[in-house]
């Protein structure tokens, strides 16, 4: 009976948990922690000029930098840094797992146990006596951001100060609903440790993507 109550408690807690978007964030940089305010401009890469999707994503990245003390400048200005970004979908893949079930589905490993004896004089059945096989197709979505030295960029050189990448597998094939969470995950603790990958859990706001 204690086992049954424990399983039911876990299910209840799972239902009450605030949904999150898990992002795996990798960053490399030569920036010092907590740098003073810098000016920046975001420029489109190949094929991004005139794209409304680029404009929206650039606004999200600009807002994240501004929240950390950076100052946006127009493309025509001599900003300290030039920011570029990219995004896309990775190849889909399927994951499978086993979960306790009260119904025999004809899959999995069959019965998990027989009867459990309680202290009340008669056996109690395990409410989840079987294993059920489940599967889900995951669609990785990624955002990459590079911060380049502005004077070097204008001189024809690409000197990278920061490059980061955030990946999430939440949701289906649409990346737009996940972009705010990718941006937030990438800039959490910015600039962060260089050469490390961390997992950032971003709470869902509004309707879950």
Secondary structure, DSSP 8 states (H G I E B T S, - for coil): -HHHHHHHHHHHHHHHS--EEEEEEEEEE---TT----EEEE---TTTTT-HHHHHHHHHHHHHHHTTT-EE--TTS--SEEEEEEEEE---EEEEEEEEESS--S-TT-BS--EEE-TTSSEEE-TT-EEEEEEEEE--EEEEEEEEEHHHHHTT---EEEEEEEEE--SSS--GGGHHHHHHHHHTTTT--TTEEEEEEEE--SS--
